[in-house]
Amino acid sequence: ETPKPPAAAAVCGGGGSDPVPAGASPWWAPQPPAPHTLRDMAGVAGGGGGGGGGNDFQWCFSQVKGAIDEDVAEADIISTVEFNYSGDLLATGDKGGRVVIFQREQENKSRPHSRGEYNVYSTFQSHEPEFDYLKSLEIEEKINKIRWLPQQNAAHFLLSTNDKTIKLWKISERDKRAEGYNLKDEDGRLRDPFRITALRVPILKPMDLMVEASPRRIFANAHTYHINSISVNSDHETYLSADDLRINLWHLEITDRSFNIVDIKPANMEELTEVITAAEFHPHHCNVFVYSSSKGTIRLCDMRSSALCDRHSKFFEEPEDPSSRSFFSEIISSISDVKFSHSGRYMMTRDYLSVKVWDLNMENRPVETYQVHEYLRSKLCSLYENDCIFDKFECCWNGSDSAIMTGSYNNFFRLFDRNTRRDITLEASRESSKPRAILKPRKVCTGGKRKKDEISVDSLDFNKKILHTAWHPTDNIIAVAATNNLYIFQDKIN
Amino acid sequence: MEAQKEAQRIMTLSVWKMYNSRLQRGGLRLHRSLQLSLVMRSAREVYLSAKPEEEELGPQPCLGEDAAGRAAACPGPQAPEERAAPADRGNAPGAGDPEPMETQDGSGDSARAPAAPAGRRPARGVSLPPPGKASRKRRSSSLDKPGAAEAGLVPTKKARLEAEEEEGERQPQGQDGPFPSLAKVLQTRFSGMLRGGPPKGPEPTPGCRPGDGVLSILVRAVVAF
């Protein structure tokens, strides 16, 4: 049972508020990104990006995947969601080590309603629980991250990782089968060679589509600590994997070797003050990557400068606001996710209460800060008690970088339009799951009189958390993981 | 007083979480452990600064030279003034007995390597020499390796009280990882408490002020961070 936070003084803010200016400088004002620059770079087709984000669209329920059961098996809890580069495939990983891939249906005149629907394409067990005998530790099979490789031929490739091992999976289709072998029957039984009187050439016959997943590479034994991120490089040949203290660079073809490019382990572990929480390659510059820390800082590194990138090229940190210090200030400043914009000019970080957009050219503060659920600031103690304060939320950009999305509690998720500065809170719930039903904006009441349709902070269900969300690379389709269910929402215009 | 109570509550909670984090699948998570220790440290600082004038510490062996090595301060017996000054930490000049090793300084103490396992403490009534830098170094260099106790590098003679608690169940899974000794210390220290709720029975140390018995144990459990 979830302990409810004590009724504390109301914290105003939360949904619907303007982004808070970063830092204490009075002269600073959040500058919206130059719209023309982003649109030029984005080149979005279809219903994407051109207009605003959250409020200009009408988000409609499209589909929900997963069991309706109240009793959720822990293995079914979704732990990662990722669209591929074209958006035709949507992969999810769960705590049980399973990967499920959905494919978008092609437009079909005979079934117009199914256009754009995602249906199961492939399911496979990526990781199994393992046991580290040397340390007497169990290694969880939970899939921490999935990253797709850009498609180069008919097959699809993705990387999936648990705490210790990364695997490259090939997903391929087979829709033909060879028939007419000489040495074996149609059912596969070997024929007696003496019985063969004539030779025939096997021919290919169509068969029901079969999608096979096979592990092509296994990248193991390179991480002492728990892997939190993987990121495919723009050169499509290498990728990085990051654990709490180290980042390794791999070549996709080579499994028995990796290069260590960041190592922040102190000689004396007693001096440890921060860990790596996320890492990502720059989308265009194959020598640049960033990593975030538990202290709320981001370091940008250039692999050309040295083999071991312990010295950053850029260091992003926002000065702390001393007035908001509490027992928990340090831990809520820990960054749980970092994502480059598609343009490569910005990056976004998620900490416990907010999302920040940084301009790579400015290190001393973010250019935009969005409060996700500021009303929780007064509840931090309760959230510490029920462990929610340790939840790691992810964030994502839309295709044109004009909007960002992140999750919250009570199955709420938030979308922010960077141009109009408007934001919207939506809910992923079975109640609002009628096909093409428009989602109603939700509002959390932070104090005073609760209006109709508002929900009070104390009524929020902290067991229903949305940690993982993904936005289609070009269209306005979003995938939201709510515990064991995957919700897909589309913009009505689509 | 409120702040102090709150800080104490948070410290207790943190220790509980540290203990439980050993039991979860996948082993001790470095990030989580670090975060818990940061909260623990903040709470301790508030607790110490909020505590009104304390009597000078008496003879405080207090199971104090704890395994922890760097264990957090036992706030009760020691004067807050001494604790407050980072320079004094660990030196406890007036005491002659350095109460559980103070954390070294603000910046460095948030995450600690495994310190000595629960074997290392002097017999009751004996004070350790003030932990100068040299002894700290030695301790850490030899004792931050897992299995130091088994290797015979640390004394395994345990104080009398501990023997009672040792009969607790062994931990279900030998969770080690980066903080191997934390497991041992928490196991021995808290098996009784965690099994049966708040500690009852013999006071941990006659030397400590009775009211702070529980707290001193709890606080000393900030091992290895």
Interface residues (C-beta under 8 A of the other chain):
Chain A: K135 S136 L137 E138 I139 E140 K142 D163 Y225 H226 D244 L245 N268 M269 E270 E271 L272 T273 E274 V275 T277 S294 F327 F328 S329 E330 I331 S334 C381 Y384 E385 D387 F390
Chain B: E6 A7 I10 L13 K17 R25 G26 G27 R29 L30 H31 R32 L34 Q35 L38 V39 S42 A43 V46 R70 Q104 S107 G108 D109 S110 A111 R112 A113 P114 A115 S140 D144 Q173 G174 Q175 D176 G177 P178
